[in-house]
Amino acid sequence: MKRRDVIKSAGILAATGLLTGNSSSANAAGAEVKSKTRPILRVAHITDVHIRPDLNAPEKFKKCLEEIKKQKIDFFLNGGDSIFDASYNDVKRERVTELWDLWDDCIKGLNGYAVHSCIGNHDTWWAAPDKSDAMYGKDYVVKRLNIPDRYYSFSKAGWHFIILDGNNPSISVDDKQFDWLKEELKNLPANQPVVIMSHYPILGVTPFWEGGMHSDYKKLKALFYQHRDKVKVCLSGHNHLLDTASYNGTQYFCNGAMSGYWWGKGDDKSAGDGYYEETPPGYAILELYQDGSVINKYTPHSY
């Protein structure tokens, strides 16, 4: 699935929360109250790294990771599109291997930190000679990202984390995965807070004009409403733009892109060097609290 193939979504029933632009910002809800308490988890959300050998991208990415590590985080959530592009029809095996080797070299500096990743649309190599090729499709990405499967879950410090695979027709959760998700939420204790991460926004503001979002958002938001005591946050990337939407007590954070304008200077729509439209390259730090509340702070980084 490629950006050029994404069908723009319409009819989004979402109440808009904080929309952030070119500066470091935090979700303000509860921020003053939480200033006197300590979060039980601090999690870095990086997405759309699009690592590439040129434009000094590896050095810039490594520098950003060192900056994040200084912020006393517990682990990383990687939102997909880890490599620049394996998805187009003319991409060769050697290029895919080169990009994944670069990824491995960059994240070896995170030794001691867990990195929980999801699959982005640009991570998969569909141009392999045939489907039996070891590098074809999602299974190879699962292997290179060192994740349990294309979708999975884990728990930490009382919070539950669910990682989805939206790389299915029309950007959606396939039936098998949706049945798993329903059981996953059903079997959690009442009021256990949940973070859900997909590469694509499930609900958002920016999909009205850029990128895309889950086409099954109505199905998902209805499920989340059934478990509104649990589903607190949905994280995404894909659009390279920064927005926040809030609906039925769930907050939806689309946290820009580590690579900004794919590590380049930008174009005539860029508000600054490296910006994608009005969003600077950056990452988010989430502070997660015992009562299920969250503060999501997006921090721009300079090239």
C-alpha positions as CSV (number, residue, x, y, z in Angstrom):
1,M,0.0,0.0,0.0
2,K,1.5,3.3,-1.1
3,R,0.6,6.9,-0.2
4,R,-0.4,7.6,-3.8
5,D,-3.0,4.8,-3.5
6,V,-4.6,6.0,-0.3
7,I,-8.2,6.9,-0.6
8,K,-9.0,10.1,1.2
9,S,-11.4,9.5,4.1
10,A,-14.5,11.6,4.7
11,G,-17.3,11.9,7.1
12,I,-15.1,11.7,10.2
13,L,-17.1,12.1,13.4
14,A,-14.4,13.4,15.7
15,A,-14.3,16.2,18.2
16,T,-11.1,18.1,17.7
17,G,-8.7,18.5,20.6
18,L,-5.4,20.3,20.7
19,L,-3.9,20.9,17.3
20,T,-0.2,21.6,17.5
21,G,2.1,23.2,15.0
22,N,5.8,24.2,15.0
23,S,6.7,24.1,18.7
24,S,7.0,21.6,21.5
25,S,3.6,21.2,23.0
26,A,1.6,18.9,25.3
27,N,-1.9,17.8,25.7
28,A,-3.2,20.3,28.2
29,A,-6.0,18.2,29.7
30,G,-5.0,17.4,33.3
31,A,-1.5,18.8,32.8
32,E,-1.7,21.2,35.8
33,V,-3.1,18.5,38.1
34,K,-0.4,16.0,37.0
35,S,2.4,18.4,37.5
36,K,2.6,17.4,41.2
37,T,2.5,13.7,40.6
38,R,4.8,11.3,38.8
39,P,3.9,9.2,35.7
40,I,4.3,5.5,36.1
41,L,5.7,5.3,32.5
42,R,7.5,7.6,30.2
43,V,7.4,6.3,26.6
44,A,9.0,7.6,23.4
45,H,6.9,7.5,20.3
46,I,8.9,7.7,17.1
47,T,7.4,7.2,13.7
48,D,8.1,7.6,10.0
49,V,11.9,7.5,10.4
50,H,12.3,6.5,6.7
51,I,16.0,5.8,7.3
52,R,18.1,6.3,4.1
53,P,21.8,6.4,3.4
54,D,21.8,10.0,2.0
55,L,21.0,13.4,3.4
56,N,23.0,12.5,6.5
57,A,19.9,10.7,7.7
58,P,21.7,8.0,9.8
59,E,23.8,10.5,11.7
60,K,20.7,12.8,12.4
61,F,18.6,9.9,13.5
62,K,21.3,8.6,15.9
63,K,21.6,12.1,17.4
64,C,17.9,12.2,18.0
65,L,17.9,8.8,19.7
66,E,20.6,10.0,22.0
67,E,18.6,13.1,22.8
68,I,15.5,10.9,23.6
69,K,17.6,8.6,25.9
70,K,18.5,11.6,28.1
71,Q,14.8,12.0,28.9
72,K,14.6,9.0,31.2
73,I,12.2,7.0,29.1
74,D,11.1,3.4,29.8
75,F,10.9,2.1,26.2
76,F,10.2,3.1,22.6
77,L,7.1,2.7,20.4
78,N,8.1,2.8,16.7
79,G,5.1,3.7,14.5
80,G,6.3,2.2,11.2
81,D,7.9,3.3,7.9
82,S,11.2,2.6,9.6
83,I,13.0,2.5,6.2
84,F,12.8,5.0,3.4
85,D,11.0,2.8,0.9
86,A,10.8,-0.9,0.0
87,S,7.3,-0.7,-1.3
88,Y,7.6,0.5,-4.9
89,N,7.7,-1.8,-7.9
90,D,11.2,-0.9,-9.0
91,V,13.0,-1.4,-5.7
92,K,15.7,-4.1,-5.8
93,R,16.7,-6.6,-3.2
94,E,20.0,-4.9,-2.6
95,R,18.3,-1.6,-1.8
96,V,16.0,-3.3,0.7
97,T,18.9,-5.0,2.4
98,E,20.8,-1.8,2.5
99,L,18.0,0.1,4.2
100,W,17.3,-2.6,6.8
101,D,21.0,-2.8,7.6
102,L,21.0,1.0,8.1
103,W,18.1,0.6,10.5
104,D,19.9,-2.1,12.5
105,D,23.0,0.1,12.7
106,C,21.1,3.1,14.0
107,I,19.1,1.3,16.7
108,K,22.0,-0.7,18.1
109,G,22.5,2.4,20.2
110,L,19.3,1.5,22.0
111,N,20.8,-1.5,23.6
112,G,18.9,-1.9,26.9
113,Y,15.7,-0.3,25.7
114,A,12.8,-2.3,24.3
115,V,11.6,-1.1,20.9
116,H,8.0,-2.2,20.1
117,S,7.3,-1.5,16.4
118,C,4.4,-1.7,14.0
119,I,4.6,-2.2,10.2
120,G,4.4,0.8,8.0
121,N,3.3,0.8,4.3
122,H,6.8,1.6,3.1
123,D,8.5,-1.2,5.1
124,T,7.3,-4.1,2.9
125,W,9.0,-5.4,-0.3
126,W,6.2,-6.5,-2.6
127,A,8.5,-6.6,-5.7
128,A,10.2,-9.9,-4.7
129,P,10.4,-12.4,-7.6
130,D,7.6,-14.4,-6.0
131,K,5.7,-14.7,-2.7
132,S,7.8,-17.6,-1.5
133,D,10.9,-15.3,-1.4
134,A,12.1,-14.9,2.2
135,M,12.1,-11.1,1.9
136,Y,8.6,-10.8,0.5
137,G,5.9,-9.0,2.4
138,K,5.1,-8.6,6.0
139,D,6.8,-11.7,7.5
140,Y,10.2,-10.3,6.6
141,V,9.4,-7.0,8.2
142,V,8.3,-8.8,11.4
143,K,11.7,-10.5,11.4
144,R,13.7,-7.3,10.7
145,L,11.8,-5.3,13.4
146,N,12.2,-8.2,15.9
147,I,8.5,-8.1,16.8
148,P,6.3,-11.1,17.7
149,D,3.9,-10.8,14.8
150,R,2.3,-8.3,12.5
151,Y,-0.1,-7.4,15.4
152,Y,0.5,-8.2,19.1
153,S,0.2,-6.8,22.6
154,F,2.1,-6.5,25.9
155,S,1.6,-5.0,29.3
156,K,3.9,-2.7,31.4
157,A,3.3,-1.1,34.8
158,G,-0.5,-1.5,34.7
159,W,-0.9,-0.2,31.1
160,H,-1.7,-2.5,28.2
161,F,-0.3,-1.8,24.7
162,I,-1.9,-3.1,21.5
163,I,0.0,-2.9,18.2
164,L,-2.1,-3.1,15.1
165,D,-1.4,-3.9,11.4
166,G,-3.5,-1.5,9.2
167,N,-1.7,-2.6,6.0
168,N,-4.7,-4.3,4.5
169,P,-7.2,-3.3,1.8
170,S,-8.4,0.3,2.1
171,I,-6.3,0.7,5.3
172,S,-8.1,-1.5,7.7
173,V,-7.9,-4.2,10.3
174,D,-8.6,-7.6,8.7
175,D,-11.3,-9.8,10.1
176,K,-8.9,-12.2,11.9
177,Q,-7.1,-9.3,13.6
178,F,-10.4,-7.5,14.5
179,D,-11.7,-10.7,16.2
180,W,-8.4,-10.9,18.1
181,L,-8.7,-7.2,19.1
182,K,-12.2,-7.7,20.4
183,E,-11.1,-10.6,22.6
184,E,-8.0,-8.7,23.7
185,L,-10.1,-5.8,25.0
186,K,-12.9,-8.0,26.4
187,N,-10.4,-10.1,28.5
188,L,-8.7,-7.1,30.1
189,P,-9.8,-6.2,33.6
190,A,-12.2,-3.2,33.9
191,N,-10.5,0.2,33.8
192,Q,-7.1,-1.2,32.8
193,P,-5.8,1.7,30.6
194,V,-4.8,0.8,27.0
195,V,-2.6,2.4,24.4
196,I,-3.3,1.3,20.8
197,M,-0.7,2.0,18.1
198,S,-1.3,1.7,14.3
199,H,0.9,3.2,11.6
200,Y,-2.2,5.0,10.2
201,P,-4.5,7.4,12.1
202,I,-7.7,5.7,13.3
203,L,-9.4,9.1,13.8
204,G,-7.7,12.4,13.0
205,V,-7.8,16.0,11.7
206,T,-5.1,15.9,9.1
207,P,-6.5,13.0,7.0
208,F,-9.0,15.5,5.5
209,W,-6.2,16.9,3.3
210,E,-3.1,14.6,3.6
211,G,-2.1,11.0,3.8
212,G,-4.9,8.9,4.9
213,M,-6.5,7.0,7.8
214,H,-8.3,3.7,8.7
215,S,-11.3,3.2,6.5
216,D,-12.8,1.0,9.3
217,Y,-12.8,3.9,11.8
218,K,-16.5,3.6,12.5
219,K,-16.1,-0.1,13.4
220,L,-13.1,0.6,15.6
221,K,-14.6,3.6,17.4
222,A,-17.7,1.6,18.1
223,L,-15.5,-1.1,19.7
224,F,-13.6,1.5,21.6
225,Y,-16.9,2.9,23.0
226,Q,-17.8,-0.5,24.4
227,H,-14.4,-0.4,26.2
228,R,-14.3,3.3,26.9
229,D,-13.1,2.5,30.5
230,K,-10.0,1.0,28.9
231,V,-9.0,2.6,25.5
232,K,-7.4,5.9,26.5
233,V,-4.9,6.6,23.6
234,C,-4.5,5.8,19.9
235,L,-1.1,6.6,18.4
236,S,-0.2,7.0,14.7
237,G,2.0,8.5,12.2
238,H,1.9,8.1,8.4
239,N,0.7,11.6,7.5
240,H,3.9,13.3,8.8
241,L,1.6,15.9,10.3
242,L,0.8,16.6,13.9
243,D,-2.7,16.6,15.3
244,T,-4.9,15.5,18.2
245,A,-8.5,14.4,18.1
246,S,-10.7,13.4,21.0
247,Y,-13.8,11.3,20.9
248,N,-15.8,9.4,23.6
249,G,-12.9,9.8,26.0
250,T,-10.2,8.4,23.7
251,Q,-7.4,10.6,22.5
252,Y,-5.9,10.2,19.1
253,F,-2.4,11.5,18.6
254,C,-0.9,11.6,15.1
255,N,2.7,12.4,16.1
256,G,4.3,13.9,13.0
257,A,7.4,12.2,11.6
258,M,11.0,11.7,12.8
259,S,12.1,12.3,9.2
260,G,9.9,15.4,8.6
261,Y,10.2,16.0,4.9
262,W,11.9,12.6,4.5
263,W,15.2,14.2,5.9
264,G,15.1,16.8,3.1
265,K,14.8,20.6,3.3
266,G,11.2,20.6,2.2
267,D,9.2,22.2,-0.6
268,D,7.1,25.3,-1.2
269,K,4.5,24.1,1.4
270,S,7.1,23.7,4.2
271,A,6.9,26.2,7.0
272,G,10.6,25.7,7.8
273,D,13.6,23.6,7.0
274,G,12.7,19.9,7.1
275,Y,9.0,20.6,7.8
276,Y,6.3,18.6,6.2
277,E,3.8,21.4,5.6
278,E,3.4,23.0,9.1
279,T,4.9,20.1,11.1
280,P,8.5,20.0,12.0
281,P,10.4,16.7,12.3
282,G,10.3,15.4,15.8
283,Y,9.1,12.8,18.2
284,A,6.7,12.5,21.1
285,I,7.2,11.6,24.8
286,L,4.1,10.2,26.5
287,E,3.7,10.4,30.3
288,L,1.3,7.7,31.4
289,Y,-0.4,7.8,34.8
290,Q,-1.8,5.2,37.1
291,D,-5.3,6.6,36.8
292,G,-5.3,6.2,33.0
293,S,-4.6,9.8,32.1
294,V,-1.8,10.8,29.7
295,I,0.2,13.8,28.6
296,N,1.5,13.6,25.0
297,K,4.4,16.1,24.3
298,Y,5.7,16.5,20.8
299,T,9.3,17.8,20.6
300,P,10.7,19.1,17.3
301,H,14.3,18.3,16.5
302,S,16.6,20.3,14.2
303,Y,18.4,18.8,11.3
